[in-house]
Amino acid sequence: MSLSDPIADMLTRIRNASRAGAREVVVPHSRLKSEIARILKGEGYIADCEAEQVGAKKTLKLRLRYRGDDPVVRGLRRVSKPGLRRYVPADKVPRVVGGTGVAVLSTSRGVLTDREARKAGVGGEVLCYIW
């Protein structure tokens, strides 16, 4: 199956799994998704991420985090889409939910959070918001 927006598919799987109370979610592997998962883990939204080889295909297994019965991930939003890319300069990197959320950007220095991009003084494509 060919997806037109694999990042949106990954975010939707995480959103659905967290709302259903699932402990793990499996998504097809790509380097970009692996970098987004690394940021999610670093920011404390997921407990762990590991790449697995299932037959000929590689997958990412994400373990979701919960506080009691409530998921840590409150919301996810895809910003830049295949039909409409969203780019921001370094001085206009967005803040998500007053700075409590995270914007994930694809920059010339790799995939960074909004804070890392501001610190590095780079802009780029705004992939998604997580709060």
Phi, psi and omega in degrees: 000130180261126179260138178281335179220086183294333178292315178299323177298316179298314180296321179294319178297319179295314180300311182296317181294319181291323178290330180276352180082017180288147180273333182226153173222140181247130179231151175300144185278142164207162181296319180296316178296324178296320178292320177296319178296323177299318178293317178302319179291316180297328180271357175087016180276332175234155182280320184201158178217129176220144178271138179229147175262114179245100184065235179271349184257148177256138180231162173251128176254117181254127174264119184280154179253147179226149169251103188068239177259357183268132178291146177292323178284111179274324181198154177223139178218125175284129183257297180275126183243162179303327180276342181209097180282142179243115178245147177228144173284169184301326183276359181236025178296126187287155171255140182252126179048052177065023179096353179277336176266184183228133169261134179256124183240144171261114186240179176291345178258014180105190180276122185230160171279169179298322179295316179297320180294318178298317181295320180280347180071037180235152173250189179166199180275126179278107183284309184198166173246141177227133176215000000 
